[in-house]
Amino acid sequence: MENQVNSKVSSKRKKAIVHTLLFLVALEIVAISINFFYAPINVAAGGATGIAILLNAAFGFDRSLTVLAVNILSIFLAMIFLDRSTVKKIVFGSFALPILMRITPSFQIIDDELLAVMIGGIVFATGIAFIYRLDASSGGTTVPPLILKKYFNINTAYSLLVIDMIVTFFNIFVSGTNAFFLAAFSLMITSIVMRRIEIGLDLKQQVTIMSNDHIDDIKERLMSDEQNLTIMNVRGGYTDNNRDMLMVMVDSQSYRQLLNDVHEIDEKAFVVTTNVTEVHGGML
């Protein structure tokens, strides 16, 4: 019994260590995006790091210390308005990110500013998306949207976007309109990449198939190809007849071959395809 308890404790400890290491890697990715791509060209694309870039460009304030100050303020706000579990979630990232920004070298590696914000947006989005997947937080400007959600039921994505746009707008006064448009463009790239990572890089297709005369032949072909097949009994709205409808889940690489197989048997088969972001478990 004692050995089982010790084993469980050891397993939890290992998971916590792995989680922390992955979190640090994600935070370092964010730090790299700031120090290599955004900060050298004085483009602030929202968030606490954006505020840090603006203050550094305008007054010479240390970026890592500015992020630390914003994050400490966010921790105090979370302690006042949010629950303890949320506070615990943001504390580590709030202190780790400015430390990583401090120890990570900062220099311009790309001369073209447009290319810099494109790559920076992709790198930044990758880091933030991994942080979200770890159910963690780097603190900063992510805290006010949580407070607004709790007390006013305002969607966190919308309020965070507004905050990022306000920070982005101040590029005009610090670095000019060119920096503003670059930052706004970077926000778009970050949003698209984050969405893509969140829903998964390997999209699936859910394919439903109906055939008036060849459904059994199609079913046999799919079974021979070892497709994960589900058979549903449906009723036609026009004919009011009961018939089988087949549902198959395939990856993008197999989708075209599936269509060719179906249309080879029945070129008039009714096929409907839907993109699926996540699949769990197995087919019946």
BELSULQUI-V378739 format. One record per run of one state. SS is the DSSP state (H for helix, E for strand, L for the rest). FROM is the first residue (numbers start at 1). TO is the last residue. If there is no record, write none. Layout:
# BELSULQUI-V378739
SS,FROM,TO ; SS,FROM,TO
This chain:
# BELSULQUI-V378739
L,1,1 ; H,2,41 ; L,42,46 ; H,47,59 ; L,60,62 ; H,63,81 ; L,82,83 ; H,84,103 ; L,104,112 ; H,113,133 ; L,134,141 ; H,142,152 ; L,153,155 ; H,156,169 ; L,170,170 ; H,171,174 ; L,175,176 ; H,177,199 ; L,200,203 ; E,204,210 ; L,211,214 ; H,215,224 ; L,225,228 ; E,229,235 ; L,236,241 ; E,242,251 ; H,252,265 ; L,266,269 ; E,270,276 ; L,277,284
